Amino acid sequence: MAIPIMFGASALKLVKFGLNFTGTEISILLTGMAVAFVVSILAIKFLVGYIKNNDFKAFGWYRIVLGLLVIGYFTFIV
C-alpha cells in the first residue's frame, strides 16, 4: 500500500524542484526509492508468512501494552 505513495512523493519532489537535480542527488533519490521498495516487499512477505502460521494474539497484546504505556505517559509525565 505504501509503494504508490512513496513513488508519488518522489515524483512530486522531482516536479517541485523543477528537475534541477545533480547527478548525485538523482542517484540518492533512486537508491532510496529502490531500498524502500525492497524493504517494503520483504516486510509484506514476512507479515503474510507470519499471519499464515500464527494468529493475532501477539499483535493484540502488543497493542494493549502499547496503549497502556501511552496512557501512562500522558497521565503521569505530560
N, C-alpha and C positions, 0 to 999 in steps of 0.2 A: 504494500500500500504506500510505502514511503518512496518507492523508486520514482514514480511520476512526479511527486512533489520535489524531490531532490533535483531531478532533471529540469523541471520547470524553474526552480530557483536559480539554477546555474545558467539557464538560458536567459532569464530575466537580468541576471548580473551582466551577461555579455551585452545585452541590448542597452542596459542602463549606462554602462561605461562606454558605449559607442564603439565597441570593438577595438578600443585603444589599449590593448594588452601587449606587453612584451612577450617574447618567446618563453621566458622563464615563468611569467605569470600564467600563460596558457598551459604550460606543462604542469604547473602546480594544480591548476583547476582540473585538468583532465585526470591527473593522478588521484586527486581527491574524489572525483566522481567515480573512477574505477574502483578504488578501495571501498568507498561507501557501497557500491553495487555488490561487490564480492562479499563484504561483511553482512549485508542485508540478506543475501541468498543463503549464506551459511547459518544465520540466525533463524531464518524461516525453516530450513531443513532440520535444524536442531529442535525447534519448538514443535514441528509437526511430528517428528520422531518421538519426542517426549510424550506428546499427547496420545500417540498410538499405544504406548506401553504403560502409561500412568494416568491417574485421574487428576482432578484439580484440587485435591486436598492440600498439597504443599503450597499451591498458589493461594488458596483460601486462607491458610494460616499465616502466610506471609503478609497478606493484605490486612488481616486482623491485627497482627503485631505492629505493622507499619502505621495503621490507623491509630492505635493506642499511643504509639510514640509521638505521632504528630499532635494528638490531643494533649498529651502530657507536656509537650514542648510549648504549645501555645497557651496552656493553662498556667504553667509554673514559670516559664522563662520569659515569655514576651509580655 
